[in-house]
């Protein structure tokens, strides 16, 4: 049925009918009919009526024509509190809180009307969105002095403002003042504690709530999921037992918890419940399922879920969250080529990338060491307006740092809107990667002088530089800083400290730190094993390795490199044989070239040449210069001239222009008294040119 404008005659004008029509036009988005009615009102000379003008403004607001609404507002000769409140609410609801607060301030300056509860509610919601705590507190004082303390809706809005501004102490005071609390009151304060990670307080309030509803349960579940706590799943189970329906808010949080802890079996059970409950085609639930399967390293299942939803709902192209989940899944499972293919597919679909899309795309470029593609993604980042954002900006810094482009790294830092901990940390990490050690120390000093919040990851990068320089003085200063800031119990920092003391030759300090650490992960155990090995404490390294295995921790490739190196330095042939054989059979770690290098060197130094040759023949890698040179050195020690000539022939054939090969051969020839061979070799070295002199450094005090 077509919408009819009411017949207008000034003599029989029915304001109520006109208002009903305007509200109807706004509700059904009939903008043209509304404009027509406004034209008729202008012709009749009644459009300036405050009551009608307010409803015209409301009609434009409902039709999402904020510009027209504001124009109508500006043209009003007379405004009342309803006029101002309508505009403040309109800007707040449109996500433009600063403009809403500007209007509220102008309203107070005019002083012709007294704010009512609706105006205060609109202004408080704007304060919450804008994070304007100062103005929010001023409004709170006005409310207290104006007798609005019994307006429950207004007090709930005030509570929500404090929660959104992150001042839970003020929020709790308001909560305690509300005499007649309803479900919204309880849920607002519980949600506030959950978002701040204060789950003990949130759960305490939850149990005090007379009748928790679905929102209350979901707030607690989301809070635990965000904190990475398994208690999220406990509350999901309790919610189900209480007879409440799990919904599109519950399932993503439950699946997030499964993804975080690798609970594949529980994740599959929740997947079944999702299907039974009819949420298998809810975009956010499907995204959570893709994340869960991806993080549990079952990428094929993630792809199945993604493909099933895509084939069912072609409008999947309209929502980016599912694409981002699948993209993240490829990156997490190290399928970087497939990740970039999906990025291209998203781009072709016409979707606009967000920070999550760009982050995953850049991570794929970093892992593929593909700077050309990185430049292309960077171009999209800039044209999309994400270039100055901290999340994407920090990953771009990492990209250019790994390619040694310090100029671009500093350029990116300069363009960031907010140089926060992530940005500075990225810059320090970049300088550490590129070996700019003095710059790392200088930046860290600036970091501290500017009173910026240093975290354990920044200090661990500084400690890595101390390790690479074997700078014990700088390392001890960094250690003192860790103690002052309370980082001396953080695993990542303690591991870096152990590594620093080990590489600086102060293994006793490293061992003392290790012994004081209450909880040790595989990385920490590996650090002390490598440290002991490098400092001639092979027996202790083996002891630590055995303890690590007994505790059920899985040694990795670096752990085995450390323990085999320890055996090599101490000449522990039998122990090394046992550990090497156990790599694949007991621990599922495939020996790499560096592990074979350790064994060949150890066997050669022990005079077990036949076994060393057999190991080289059996290994699935082509022997490199390091292996041949280590065996060559052993031949010189044991005077195995026959093998020296064979290795020399292979080395000179594979690395004819490498000066280090000639130096090693010359040393072996001299040790073995092979003067004719040495003389010929020196002639060859002279033809190649002189070897560049090596460099070393020492650390001095003062």
C-alpha positions in Angstrom: 0.0 0.0 0.0 1.5 3.4 -1.0 2.3 5.8 1.8 0.0 8.8 1.8 0.9 12.2 3.2 -1.8 13.6 5.5 -4.0 16.3 4.0 -2.8 19.6 5.3 -5.0 22.5 6.0 -3.8 25.2 8.5 -7.3 25.5 9.9 -7.7 21.8 10.7 -4.0 21.0 11.2 -3.6 17.8 13.2 -0.1 17.9 14.7 -0.4 14.4 16.0 -1.2 12.9 12.6 1.8 14.7 11.1 4.1 13.4 13.8 2.8 9.9 13.3 3.4 10.2 9.6 7.0 11.5 10.1 7.8 8.7 12.5 6.4 6.2 10.1 8.5 7.6 7.2 11.6 7.4 9.4 10.8 3.8 10.5 10.3 2.5 6.9 13.1 4.8 5.4 10.6 6.6 3.2 12.9 9.7 2.8 11.2 11.1 -0.3 7.8 11.1 1.4 9.3 12.8 4.4 10.8 15.5 2.2 7.4 16.0 0.5 5.7 16.4 3.9 8.4 18.9 5.0 7.8 21.0 1.8 4.1 21.1 2.6 4.8 22.2 6.1 7.1 25.0 4.8 4.3 26.1 2.5 1.9 26.3 5.4 4.4 28.2 7.4 4.5 25.8 10.3 7.8 24.1 9.7 9.4 26.3 12.4 7.2 24.8 15.1 9.6 23.2 17.6 7.5 20.1 18.0 7.3 19.5 14.3 10.9 20.5 13.7 12.1 18.0 16.3 10.2 15.2 14.6 11.6 16.2 11.2 15.1 16.0 12.6 14.3 12.6 14.1 13.0 11.4 10.7 16.2 12.4 8.9 18.3 10.7 11.6 16.3 7.5 11.2 16.9 7.7 7.4 20.7 8.0 8.1 20.7 11.6 6.8 22.7 13.2 9.5 23.8 16.1 7.4 20.2 17.0 6.6 19.2 16.6 10.2 22.0 19.0 11.3 20.9 21.5 8.6 17.4 21.4 9.9 18.7 21.8 13.5 20.8 24.9 12.4 17.8 26.5 10.7 15.6 26.2 13.9 14.8 29.6 15.4 13.8 28.0 18.6 15.3 24.9 20.1 14.4 22.9 23.3 16.2 20.2 25.2 14.6 17.6 22.9 16.2 19.2 19.8 19.6 19.1 21.4 19.2 15.6 22.8 18.1 14.3 19.4 21.3 15.6 17.7 23.6 14.5 20.5 22.2 11.0 20.3 22.4 11.0 16.5 26.1 11.7 16.5 26.8 9.3 19.3 24.9 6.5 17.5 26.7 7.3 14.3 30.1 6.7 15.9 31.0 10.4 16.1 31.2 11.0 19.8 33.4 14.0 19.7 30.9 16.0 17.6 28.2 14.8 20.0 30.1 16.2 23.0 30.8 19.5 21.1 27.0 19.9 20.7 26.5 19.0 24.4 29.0 21.7 25.4 27.2 24.2 23.2 23.9 23.3 24.8 25.3 24.0 28.2 26.8 27.3 27.0 23.4 28.5 25.6 21.9 27.8 29.0 18.3 28.3 27.8 17.3 24.8 28.9 18.2 22.5 31.8 19.6 19.0 30.8 17.3 16.1 31.5 18.0 12.4 32.0 17.9 11.7 28.3 20.4 14.4 27.5 22.8 13.2 30.2 22.4 9.6 28.9 23.3 10.6 25.4 26.3 12.7 26.6 27.6 9.9 28.8 27.4 7.3 26.0 29.5 9.7 23.9 32.0 10.1 26.8 32.3 6.3 26.9 32.9 6.0 23.2 35.4 8.9 23.1 37.1 7.9 26.4 36.5 11.4 27.8 36.7 10.5 31.5 37.1 14.2 32.6 33.8 15.3 31.0 32.1 12.1 32.2 33.0 12.9 35.8 31.6 16.5 35.4 28.3 15.0 34.1 28.4 12.6 37.1 28.5 15.6 39.4 25.6 17.3 37.7 23.6 14.1 38.0 24.3 13.8 41.7 23.3 17.4 42.2 20.2 17.2 40.0 18.4 14.4 41.8 18.8 11.8 39.1 20.3 9.2 41.4 17.1 7.1 41.2 16.9 7.1 37.4 18.1 3.5 36.9 18.5 3.8 33.1 20.7 6.9 33.6 22.7 5.3 36.4 23.4 2.3 34.2 24.6 4.6 31.4 26.9 6.3 33.9 28.2 2.9 35.1 28.8 1.9 31.4 30.7 5.1 30.8 33.2 4.4 33.6 33.6 0.8 32.4 34.3 2.0 28.9 36.9 4.5 30.2 38.6 1.7 32.1 38.1 3.2 35.6 36.6 0.2 37.4 37.0 1.8 40.9 34.6 4.6 39.9 32.4 2.1 38.2 32.2 0.0 41.3 31.3 3.0 43.4 28.4 3.8 41.0 27.3 0.1 41.0 27.2 0.1 44.8 25.1 3.3 44.8 22.4 1.9 42.5 19.7 0.7 44.9 17.5 -1.1 42.4 19.9 -3.1 40.3 18.6 -4.9 37.2 20.2 -7.4 34.9 21.8 -4.6 32.8 23.5 -3.2 36.0 25.0 -6.5 36.9 26.1 -7.4 33.4 27.7 -4.0 32.8 30.0 -4.3 35.9 30.7 -8.0 35.4 31.6 -7.3 31.7 33.9 -4.4 32.9 35.9 -6.7 35.2 36.1 -9.4 32.5 37.5 -7.0 29.9 40.2 -5.9 32.3 41.1 -9.5 33.0 40.0 -9.3 36.7 38.3 -12.6 36.6 38.3 -13.3 40.4 36.2 -10.1 41.0 34.0 -10.8 38.0 33.2 -14.4 39.2 32.5 -13.1 42.7 29.9 -10.7 41.3 28.5 -13.3 39.0 27.8 -15.6 42.0 26.1 -12.7 43.8 23.8 -11.9 40.9 20.2 -13.0 41.7 19.5 -14.5 38.3 22.5 -14.6 35.8 21.2 -14.6 32.2 22.9 -15.6 28.9 24.7 -12.3 28.7 26.2 -12.8 32.2 27.4 -16.3 31.4 28.8 -15.2 28.0 30.7 -12.3 29.7 32.4 -14.7 32.1 33.2 -17.2 29.4 34.6 -14.5 27.1 36.7 -13.1 30.0 38.3 -16.4 30.7 38.8 -17.1 27.0 40.6 -13.8 26.5 42.8 -14.6 29.5 43.7 -17.9 28.0 42.2 -19.8 30.9 40.7 -23.3 30.6 38.0 -22.1 33.1 36.2 -20.8 30.0 35.3 -24.3 29.1 34.3 -25.1 32.7 31.7 -22.3 32.6 30.5 -23.4 29.2 29.8 -26.8 30.7 28.1 -25.3 33.8 26.0 -23.0 31.5 24.8 -26.1 29.5 24.0 -28.0 32.7 22.0 -25.0 34.0 19.8 -25.4 31.0 20.7 -22.1 29.2 21.1 -22.2 25.5 24.6 -21.9 24.1 24.5 -19.3 21.3 26.5 -17.5 18.7 28.4 -15.6 21.5 29.1 -18.7 23.6 30.5 -21.0 20.8 33.2 -18.7 19.4 34.6 -18.1 23.0 34.5 -21.9 23.8 36.3 -22.7 20.5 38.8 -19.9 21.1 39.7 -21.6 24.4 40.1 -24.9 22.6 42.4 -23.3 20.0 44.5 -21.7 22.7 45.1 -25.0 24.6 45.1 -27.4 21.6 42.0 -29.2 22.9 41.1 -30.8 19.6 38.8 -33.5 21.1 36.7 -31.0 23.0 36.8 -28.7 20.0 35.3 -31.5 17.9 32.6 -32.1 20.5 31.7 -28.4 20.4 31.6 -28.6 16.6 29.0 -31.3 16.9 26.9 -29.2 19.3 27.2 -26.2 16.9 25.7 -28.3 14.2 22.9 -29.7 16.4 22.1 -26.2 17.6 21.8 -24.8 14.0 24.8 -22.4 14.2 27.0 -24.2 11.6 26.3 -21.4 9.1 26.8 -18.5 11.5 29.8 -16.6 10.2 31.5 -15.9 13.5 31.0 -19.4 14.8 32.5 -20.8 11.5 35.4 -18.4 11.8 36.1 -19.7 15.3 35.9 -23.3 14.0 38.5 -22.5 11.4 40.7 -20.9 14.0 40.3 -23.9 16.3 41.2 -26.5 13.7 44.1 -24.4 12.4 45.6 -23.9 15.8 45.2 -27.6 16.6 47.3 -28.3 13.5 44.4 -30.0 11.6 44.4 -27.6 8.6 42.5 -30.0 6.4 39.5 -29.8 8.7 39.8 -26.0 8.8 39.7 -26.0 5.0 36.7 -28.3 4.9 34.7 -26.0 7.2 35.7 -22.9 5.2 34.8 -24.5 1.9 31.5 -25.9 3.2 30.4 -22.4 4.5 31.6 -20.7 1.3 29.6 -23.1 -0.9 26.5 -22.7 1.3 26.6 -18.9 1.6 28.0 -17.0 -1.4 27.7 -13.8 0.7 30.8 -15.0 2.6 32.6 -12.6 0.3 30.8 -9.8 2.2 32.4 -10.7 5.6 36.1 -10.5 6.1 36.3 -12.4 9.4 36.1 -15.9 7.9 38.7 -15.0 5.2 41.0 -13.7 7.9 40.6 -16.9 10.0 41.5 -19.1 7.0 44.4 -16.8 6.1 45.7 -17.0 9.7 45.4 -20.8 9.6 47.6 -21.0 6.6 50.2 -18.8 8.2 50.1 -20.7 11.6 50.6 -24.0 9.8 53.4 -22.5 7.6 51.6 -22.8 4.3 52.8 -19.4 3.2 52.3 -19.9 -0.5 48.7 -20.9 0.0 48.3 -17.9 2.4 49.4 -15.5 -0.4 47.1 -17.2 -2.9 44.2 -16.5 -0.6 45.3 -12.9 -0.2 45.1 -12.6 -4.0 41.7 -14.2 -3.9 40.4 -11.8 -1.3 41.8 -8.9 -3.3 40.0 -10.0 -6.5 36.7 -10.4 -4.6 36.7 -6.6 -4.0 36.8 -6.8 -0.2 38.8 -4.1 1.6 41.6 -5.6 3.7 41.8 -4.8 7.4 44.7 -4.9 9.8 44.3 -8.6 10.4 44.5 -9.3 6.6 47.5 -7.2 6.2 49.3 -8.7 9.2 48.9 -12.2 8.0 49.9 -11.3 4.4 53.1 -9.5 5.7 53.9 -12.5 8.0 53.8 -14.8 4.9 56.1 -12.4 3.0 58.5 -12.4 6.0 58.7 -16.2 6.2 59.1 -16.5 2.4 61.8 -13.8 2.5 60.0 -12.3 -0.4 60.6 -8.5 -0.3 59.1 -7.9 -3.7 55.7 -9.3 -2.5 56.2 -7.4 0.7 56.6 -4.2 -1.2 53.3 -4.9 -3.0 51.4 -5.6 0.2 53.0 -2.4 1.7 51.6 -0.5 -1.2 48.1 -1.8 -0.4 48.7 -1.0 3.3 49.4 2.7 2.4 46.5 3.1 -0.1 44.1 1.5 2.4 45.2 3.9 5.2 46.7 1.3 7.6 50.3 2.5 7.1 50.4 4.5 10.3 48.7 1.9 12.5 50.8 0.3 15.2 49.9 -3.4 14.5 50.6 -3.4 10.8 53.4 -0.9 11.2 55.3 -3.1 13.6 55.1 -6.1 11.2 56.3 -3.9 8.3 59.3 -2.9 10.5 60.0 -6.6 11.0 59.8 -7.2 7.3 62.3 -4.5 6.4 64.5 -5.4 9.4 64.9 -8.9 8.2 66.1 -7.6 4.8 68.6 -5.2 6.5 66.9 -2.0 5.4 67.5 0.2 8.4 66.5 3.4 6.4 63.0 2.1 5.7 62.7 0.9 9.3 63.4 4.4 10.7 61.0 5.8 8.1 58.2 3.6 9.2 58.9 4.4 12.9 58.7 8.1 12.0 55.3 7.8 10.3 53.6 5.8 13.1 50.7 7.7 14.7 51.6 6.4 18.1 55.1 5.2 19.0 54.2 2.7 21.7 55.9 -0.3 23.2 55.4 -2.4 20.0 57.0 0.2 17.8 60.0 0.8 19.9 60.4 -2.9 20.6 60.3 -3.5 16.8 63.0 -0.9 16.2 65.3 -2.4 18.9 64.7 -5.9 17.5 65.4 -4.6 14.0 68.7 -3.1 15.1 69.6 -6.3 17.0 68.9 -8.4 13.9 71.1 -6.1 11.7 74.0 -6.2 14.3 73.7 -2.5 15.1 74.7 -3.2 18.7 75.7 0.4 19.8 72.4 1.7 18.4 70.5 -1.0 20.4 72.1 0.3 23.6 71.5 3.9 22.6 67.8 3.3 21.9 67.3 1.3 25.1 68.8 4.2 27.1 66.4 6.6 25.3 63.6 4.1 26.1 64.4 4.3 29.8 65.0 8.0 29.9 61.6 8.7 28.2 60.0 6.6 31.0 58.5 4.3 28.3 57.1 1.0 29.5 59.8 -1.6 28.9 58.6 -5.2 28.7 60.5 -8.5 29.0 60.7 -8.9 25.2 62.6 -5.6 24.8 65.0 -6.5 27.6 65.6 -10.0 26.1 66.6 -8.4 22.8 69.1 -6.1 24.6 70.5 -9.2 26.4 70.9 -11.0 23.1 73.1 -8.1 21.9 75.2 -8.4 25.1 75.5 -12.1 24.3 76.6 -11.5 20.7 79.3 -9.0 21.9 80.3 -11.1 24.9 79.8 -7.8 26.8 79.5 -8.9 30.4 79.5 -5.3 31.8 76.5 -4.3 29.7 74.9 -7.7 30.4 75.1 -7.1 34.2 73.6 -3.6 33.8 70.7 -5.2 31.9 70.4 -7.8 34.6 70.2 -5.2 37.3 67.5 -3.4 35.3 65.6 -6.8 35.1 65.7 -7.1 38.9 64.5 -3.6 39.5 61.6 -4.0 37.0 60.6 -7.5 38.3 61.5 -9.3 35.0 64.1 -11.6 36.7 61.4 -14.3 37.2 60.1 -14.2 33.6 61.1 -17.3 31.6 61.9 -15.4 28.4 64.2 -13.0 30.4 65.9 -15.6 32.5 66.6 -17.7 29.4 68.2 -14.6 27.8 70.2 -14.0 30.9 71.5 -17.6 31.1 72.5 -17.3 27.4 74.3 -14.0 28.1 76.2 -15.3 31.1 77.1 -18.5 29.2 78.4 -16.7 26.2 80.4 -14.2 28.4 82.1 -17.2 30.1 80.3 -16.7 33.4 78.5 -20.1 33.4 78.3 -20.1 37.3 76.0 -17.1 37.2 74.0 -18.8 34.5 73.6 -22.0 36.6 72.6 -20.0 39.6 69.8 -18.3 37.7 68.7 -21.6 36.2 68.5 -23.2 39.7 66.4 -20.3 41.0 63.8 -20.6 38.2 60.7 -22.3 39.6 59.2 -23.2 36.2 61.5 -24.2 33.3 60.3 -24.8 29.7 62.1 -26.5 26.9 63.8 -23.3 25.7 65.2 -22.7 29.2 66.6 -26.2 29.5 68.1 -25.9 26.0 69.8 -22.7 27.0 71.5 -24.2 30.0 72.6 -27.3 28.1 74.1 -25.2 25.3 75.7 -22.9 27.9 77.3 -25.8 29.8 78.5 -27.3 26.5 80.1 -24.1 25.4 81.9 -23.7 28.7 83.5 -27.1 28.9 80.9 -28.6 31.3 79.9 -31.6 29.2 79.0 -33.9 32.1 76.6 -31.3 33.5 75.1 -30.7 30.0 74.4 -34.4 29.7 72.9 -34.5 33.2 70.6 -31.6 32.4 69.6 -33.3 29.1 68.6 -36.5 30.9 66.6 -34.5 33.5 64.8 -32.6 30.7 63.8 -35.9 29.0 62.7 -37.4 32.3 60.4 -34.4 33.0 58.6 -35.2 29.7 59.9 -32.1 27.9 60.6 -32.6 24.2 64.2 -31.6 23.1 64.3 -29.9 19.7 67.0 -29.6 17.0 68.8 -26.8 19.0 68.9 -28.9 22.1 70.6 -31.8 20.3 73.1 -29.4 18.6 74.0 -28.2 22.1 74.4 -31.6 23.7 76.3 -33.1 20.8 78.6 -30.0 20.8 79.2 -30.6 24.5 80.2 -34.2 23.8 82.4 -33.1 20.9 84.3 -30.6 23.1 84.8 -33.2 25.8 85.6 -36.2 23.5 82.6 -38.2 24.8 82.2 -40.5 21.8 80.0 -43.2 23.3 77.6 -40.7 24.9 77.3 -38.8 21.7 76.6 -42.1 19.7 73.7 -42.9 22.1 72.2 -39.4 22.0 72.6 -39.2 18.2 70.8 -42.5 17.6 68.0 -41.5 20.0 67.2 -38.4 18.0 64.9 -40.0 15.5 64.0 -43.3 17.3 63.0 -41.9 20.7 62.4 -38.1 20.2 61.2 -38.0 16.6 63.7 -35.3 15.6 65.3 -35.8 12.2 69.1 -35.2 12.4 70.2 -32.1 10.4 73.5 -31.3 8.8 74.8 -29.5 11.9 74.2 -32.7 14.0 76.2 -34.8 11.4 78.9 -32.1 11.6 79.2 -32.6 15.3 79.4 -36.4 15.0 81.9 -36.4 12.2 84.2 -34.0 14.1 83.9 -36.0 17.3 84.6 -39.3 15.5 87.5 -37.8 13.6 89.1 -36.4 16.7 88.8 -39.8 18.4 90.5 -41.4 15.4 87.4 -43.3 14.2 87.9 -42.4 10.6 86.1 -45.4 9.1 83.0 -44.7 11.2 83.1 -41.0 10.3 83.4 -41.8 6.5 80.5 -44.2 6.8 78.4 -41.6 8.5 79.1 -39.1 5.8 78.2 -41.7 3.1 74.9 -42.5 4.9 73.7 -39.0 5.7 70.9 -37.6 3.5 72.8 -34.4 2.8 75.6 -33.5 0.5 78.7 -33.0 2.7 79.7 -29.3 3.0 83.0 -27.5 3.6 82.5 -27.6 7.4 82.3 -31.4 7.5 85.3 -31.9 5.3 87.4 -29.3 7.1 86.6 -30.8 10.5 87.6 -34.3 9.3 90.7 -32.8 7.6 91.8 -31.3 10.9 91.4 -34.7 12.6 93.5 -36.3 9.9 96.3 -33.8 10.7 96.1 -34.6 14.4 96.3 -38.4 13.7 98.7 -38.2 10.8 96.2 -39.9 8.4 98.0 -38.8 5.1 95.9 -41.0 2.8 92.7 -39.5 3.9 94.2 -36.0 3.9 94.8 -36.2 0.1 91.3 -37.5 -0.6 89.7 -34.7 1.4 92.0 -32.1 -0.1 91.0 -33.1 -3.6 87.2 -32.9 -2.7 87.6 -29.5 -0.9 89.6 -27.9 -3.7 87.1 -29.2 -6.3 84.0 -27.9 -4.3 85.5 -24.6 -3.0 88.4 -23.6 -5.3 88.1 -19.9 -4.5 87.6 -20.1 -0.7 90.8 -18.8 1.0 89.8 -20.5 4.3 90.1 -23.9 2.6 93.7 -23.2 1.6 94.6 -22.0 5.1 93.2 -25.2 6.7 95.0 -27.4 4.2 98.3 -25.4 4.8 98.0 -26.0 8.5 97.4 -29.7 8.1 100.3 -30.0 5.6 102.7 -28.2 7.9 101.6 -30.3 10.9 102.1 -33.5 8.9 105.5 -32.4 7.4 104.1 -32.5 3.8 106.4 -29.7 2.7 106.1 -30.2 -1.1 102.3 -30.1 -0.9 102.5 -27.0 1.3 104.8 -25.3 -1.1 102.4 -25.9 -4.1 99.5 -24.8 -2.0 101.2 -21.5 -1.1 101.8 -20.8 -4.7 98.1 -21.3 -5.4 97.2 -19.0 -2.5 99.6 -16.3 -3.9 97.8 -16.5 -7.3 94.4 -16.0 -5.5 95.6 -13.0 -3.5 96.2 -12.4 0.1 93.7 -13.4 2.7 92.1 -10.4 4.5 93.3 -10.1 8.1 90.9 -11.1 10.8 89.6 -8.8 13.5 88.9 -9.2 17.2 87.9 -7.0 20.2 88.2 -6.8 23.9 85.9 -5.1 26.4 87.7 -2.5 28.6 86.4 -0.7 31.7 86.2 3.1 31.9 
